[in-house]
Structures are given as structure tokens and as C-alpha cells.
């Protein structure tokens, strides 16, 4: 069985080598190039890309650790759904599902209302989650095939 990444690579090569060269319309050529760019992004972020998912997962575990420390310091309980996510890494869709569930919980925490007497905890959680979002965005950029975005993500241009 051919992996999804390999299938997308074959489609991208076919479009670049067999379709784009024979298209006479500049607009259509541009659309074909855009399609190949999109396919390359999907290829790098597909479920078979354990590097991509592992980086996101490790970042989430670090964020959960930071949140746990902040909640403990304020004598508060971390949402139970996050506490169960520290189990071993699993492949494919299951790991992707865990990442997506954690992201939803992180968003809920980020947008959550402050409880009376919990402003310091809410501020600490927001700071941790904003850092998470920044680090997550850098990972997304690193896994983009666009060289200029990848350079920016690695802070090579300032």
C-alpha cells in the first residue's frame, strides 16, 4: 500500500511535469501551481507525518505540564480531560484526535471567564496558552514547504 504522502507526491509531479507545461492560459497555470502548493502542504501535514504530529503532541504535553503547575500553585484543579492525555504517543488518527481535543480545551481555557478570586490563575493560564499558540504556529510554519515561511519560523530573517 502506498502512503498518502507518496500518492500526493505522485499527483504533484504529474501536474508539474505533464499538465502545467501544456497549459497555454496563464490563469490556469497559476491555478495548477496553487494546487501543487496545496498538495505539498497536505503532504507534509498528513496523518502519516509522525514528525509533525509528534512535535505538536510534545508541545501540548509541555503546555499541560505548565498549566498543571500554574493550577496547583493557585490551589485549583486542571480540567480532567487534559490530565488523561499524558499517556503514550499513539499513531495516526488517534494522536491527531487527541491533539484536536486538547486544542479545544485550550481554547475554552483561553476564552474562559474569570472566577471571583482567580484573576491571577486566569492571567497565568492565558500567558501559557498564548505562548503555546505562538510555538504551535512556528511548528506549522516549519512544516510548510514554502521556503520563505520556513525561514521566518526559524527566526533566520529577524
C-alpha positions in Angstrom: 0.0 0.0 0.0 1.4 3.4 -1.0 1.3 6.1 1.8 -0.8 9.2 1.4 2.4 11.3 1.3 3.7 9.3 -1.6 0.4 9.4 -3.5 0.2 13.2 -3.1 3.8 13.4 -4.3 3.0 11.4 -7.5 0.0 13.7 -8.2 2.1 16.8 -7.7 4.8 15.5 -10.0 2.2 14.6 -12.6 0.7 18.1 -12.5 4.1 19.8 -12.7 5.6 17.6 -15.4 2.6 16.7 -17.6 -0.1 19.3 -17.1 1.5 22.7 -16.5 3.8 22.5 -19.5 1.0 22.1 -21.9 -1.4 24.7 -20.5 -1.4 27.9 -22.5 -3.5 30.1 -20.2 -1.6 31.9 -17.5 -4.5 31.9 -15.1 -5.0 28.1 -15.5 -1.2 27.6 -15.0 -1.4 29.7 -11.8 -4.3 27.6 -10.6 -2.3 24.4 -11.3 0.7 25.8 -9.4 -1.6 26.7 -6.4 -3.0 23.2 -6.4 0.5 21.7 -6.3 1.4 24.1 -3.4 -1.7 23.0 -1.5 -1.0 19.3 -2.1 2.6 19.8 -0.8 1.2 21.4 2.4 -1.3 18.5 2.8 1.5 16.0 2.2 3.7 17.5 5.0 0.8 17.5 7.4 -0.9 14.3 6.6 -1.7 11.7 9.3 1.3 9.6 8.1 3.6 12.5 9.1 4.5 11.4 12.6 7.2 14.1 12.8 4.5 16.8 12.5 2.1 15.2 14.9 4.8 14.3 17.4 6.1 17.8 17.6 2.5 19.1 18.2 2.0 16.4 20.9 5.2 17.1 22.7 4.3 20.8 22.7 0.9 20.0 24.2 2.4 17.8 26.9 4.8 20.7 27.9 1.8 23.1 27.9 -0.2 20.7 30.1 2.7 20.5 32.5 2.9 24.3 32.7 -0.8 24.6 33.2 -0.7 21.9 35.8 1.9 23.8 37.7 0.0 27.1 37.5 -3.3 25.5 38.6 -1.5 23.7 41.5 0.1 27.0 42.6 -3.3 28.6 42.8 -4.9 25.5 44.5 -7.1 24.8 41.5 -7.9 21.6 39.5 -6.7 21.3 36.0 -9.6 20.1 33.6 -9.7 16.3 33.8 -9.7 15.9 30.1 -6.2 17.2 30.0 -4.9 15.0 32.8 -5.8 11.9 30.8 -3.8 13.0 27.8 -0.3 12.2 29.1 -0.4 8.6 28.0 2.0 7.2 25.4 2.1 8.5 21.9 -0.2 6.6 19.5 -0.2 6.6 15.7 -2.2 8.4 13.1 -5.8 9.5 13.6 -5.8 8.7 17.4 -3.0 11.1 18.1 -4.5 13.7 15.7 -7.8 13.4 17.6 -6.0 13.9 21.0 -4.3 17.0 19.7 -7.5 18.4 18.4 -9.3 17.7 21.7 -6.6 19.4 23.7 -6.7 22.4 21.4 -10.4 22.7 22.0 -9.8 22.6 25.8 -7.0 25.1 25.5 -9.3 27.4 23.5 -12.0 27.0 26.2 -9.5 27.9 28.9 -8.2 30.8 26.9 -11.7 32.2 26.4 -13.0 31.2 29.8 -14.5 33.7 32.2 -12.5 34.6 35.3 -13.9 33.3 38.5 -14.0 35.6 41.5 -10.6 35.5 43.2 -9.0 33.6 40.3 -7.7 36.6 38.2 -4.0 35.6 38.8 -4.7 32.0 37.7 -6.6 33.2 34.6 -3.7 35.5 33.7 -1.2 32.8 34.2 -3.2 30.3 32.0 -3.6 33.0 29.3 0.1 33.6 29.2 0.9 29.9 29.0 -1.7 29.4 26.3 -0.6 32.4 24.2 3.0 31.0 24.3 1.5 27.6 23.2 -0.2 29.3 20.3 3.0 31.1 19.3 5.0 27.9 19.5 2.3 25.9 17.6 2.3 28.5 14.8 6.1 28.1 14.5 5.7 24.3 14.1 3.1 24.8 11.5 5.4 27.2 9.6 8.3 24.7 9.9 6.2 22.0 8.3 5.2 24.3 5.4 7.1 23.7 2.2 7.3 27.4 1.5 11.0 28.3 2.0 10.3 31.9 3.0 7.8 30.9 5.7 10.1 28.2 6.9 13.0 30.7 7.3 10.7 33.1 9.2 9.6 30.3 11.5 13.3 29.5 12.3 13.9 33.2 13.0 16.6 33.5 10.3 15.2 36.7 9.0 14.7 38.6 12.2 
